[in-house]
């Protein structure tokens, strides 16, 4: 969620789209912030200290915010990882009360993926069963975006 918020914040500042696309970037950033707050509350309630954006150095490929195509492709790449990570988490989590919050976040990530996938020229109706990612696969995929 911190990576998502950082990405969408940077993308919104780059202003790669017209009004409708810009609105989607801002809304996705807002969603990521709400997802983070929800997850942070869960972690805090479990006696953990959630990471903050100050704890992570985000890294993006060169030119990630230089064009509409670059922003859109990276949004689709990231949302594919985010969706897979949440689907994997829903499957792996053992605490039943966490399944619904994780599934709801996965649904939001799927909406982001549909919007930015469509901007990339893809159909908003793609896979009937998106692939889940294990925690190790999600961590490996996300490692490319942290320094």
N, C-alpha and C positions, 0 to 999 in steps of 0.2 A: 504493500500500500504506500509506503514511503517512496519507493521508486516510481510508482504510478503518479503520485501527487507531484513529484519533482519533474517527471517527464511532461505531464500535461501543463504544469506551470510554465516550464521553458517553452513548450510548443505554443502556448497562448501568447507569450511575449513575442515570439517570432512572427505571429500573425500570418500564417501561411494560407489561410482561407478567407473567403468572404464572410458575411454576417452569419449564415447558417452553420458553416464549419467552425467558425470561431466560437459560436454558442455551444457547439458540441464539445469543444476542447475545455471550455470553462466548466460546463456541467460535469464532464468526466473528472476533472480535477476536484470538484466539489464532492462527487461520489467517492473518490479515493480518500478524501479527508474524512468523510463519514465512516467509511469502512475502517480506516485506521483507528478512529475514536472508539468504535465498537470493539475492535480486537484489543486495543489497549486496555479498555475497561475489563474485558475478559481476563487478560493477563494480570492486571493489577488485582482483580478479585481472587486470582489464584496465587497471589503473593509474589508475582514476578514483576520485574521492572521492564516495561517495553522500551525498545530502541526508539530513538527520535532521529529526525533527519540530520541532526548535528553529529550523530554517531556513524554516519555512512558517507563515504565519498562516492558520489554517483559518477559514472563514466558512460559516454555515448560515442558511437562511431563518428569519425570526422564527417561533417556535413549533415548531421542528423536533423538540424533545424534550418537548413539553408534553402529548402524548397518544399513545396506542397507534397510532392511525391515522396521525399525523404521522411517528412513528418508522418505522413499517412502510412508508409511501409513500417516505420518503427512502431507506430501505434498498434498496427495489426500484429507485428511480431511480439510485442510486449503483452497485448491482451490475450494472445494465444497461450503464452506462458502463464499468465495470471489465471485464466480460466482453467487450464490443466492443473495448476497447483491447487485451486480450490476444489475441483472435482476429486483430485487425489486425497485432499484433506477430509472431504465429506466421507469418503470411503474408509479412510484410515482412523479417523477420530473415534475414540472409545467412549467418550462421554456423550450420551444421547442428546443432552440439552444443547450441545454445540453444533450438532448436525444442521439444524434449521438455519442458524445465523450464517454458517459457512455456505450452505446451499443458496441462501438469498444473495450473498456476495457473489457467488458464482453466476447467478442469474444476471446480476448487474454487469459483471465482466463480459458475459455473453452479449448483452446489449451494446456495450462499447465495441466489442469485436464486430458485431453486425454493422454498426454505423461506419466505423473506419474501414472495414472490409468493403463496404459498398462504395465509399469514396475512392477506394483503390481499384474499383471496377469489378469486384467480386459480388456474387449473389449474397444477399443477407441470409438466405437459407442455404446453408452449406451442409455440414455434417449432421446426420441424425443423432449420432452419438459422439460428441467431441471426446478426444482422448484425455484421460486423467494422467497426471504426472505424479510419480512417487516423490516423497520429500527430497530424496537425493537427486532425482532428475530435475526437479524444480530448482533446487539450490544450484545445481550445475548450470542450468540455463540462465538463471539470474546473475550468476557470478560475472558474466560478461559485462554487466552494467554497473559494477562496483569496483572502485579502485583499491 
